[in-house]
């Protein structure tokens, strides 16, 4: 949800400073860990009251956000010790990712650190701030994250705890073949066109990049053009997310079982000719949306093996036609049963059959 620009300039300045101060706090304890050794979240958090007396900048920030930055550091070190990630890196205040997180808690006098009334939200130290409510807030508030986008807008993500009711069960199952020409083709023969959001704005992006290259880096005009370019990219991302969310919700609502291929997108991106189109399609994000929504609403998402030859098999008799490896083959006739297949619809039917077999064997 988007925060409206605070009328009081002091709130706007504080909102600018919070992410920077949180990063500074993160960097301070990371430097301490490098010089000595990493202790733990609880031992570092115990040092904050003493440090506030030494460094005034720590008093300017919501104390919960400082603790959250230490939790992020603790999480980064735990991942490093388990071999799941590299050694934590210092955070730059010049980085475009400016955000901070604060926690909900109830004070001894009964007041709450975070409250929502109509189109206003109360945040620690900031007080009441207006925001554009994209949906009603239900459930118990856990924490909120305030993020500044590249175009200077502030967004707030509200994490709540609530019980999600499962959708009524049905016996519908569907296979999905993801593609570039069409975004997806279902085993029912339904074709969803690829929105190609990036290609619609490529000329505008090219013009703005050309203008940006002519400006002196760091000048006011350079920042103005850079801001316009960031707005275009933000619009593309929002259109893409809206498309993916609406489509994934529709499929989850209509079907009990959804079957997709496990795509190795990172390997596919190595194809420089198709990399931009593959990134624009956002298959991985789409499957992620299906995955968590299926878990929420009591649906089943089945992923079949990447190397399953869904396009080569005849969905009628099971004959494997290796000539169909050629991507230029859009329609083919099975040499065995003489069925005529549309490449993508046939693939989605094979994906459905393979997924249902996996479902039976796993039970």
Order of alpha helices (4+ residues) and beta strands (2+ residues): beta-alpha-alpha-alpha-alpha-beta-beta-beta-beta-beta-beta-beta-beta-beta-alpha-alpha-alpha-beta-alpha-alpha-alpha-beta-beta-beta-alpha
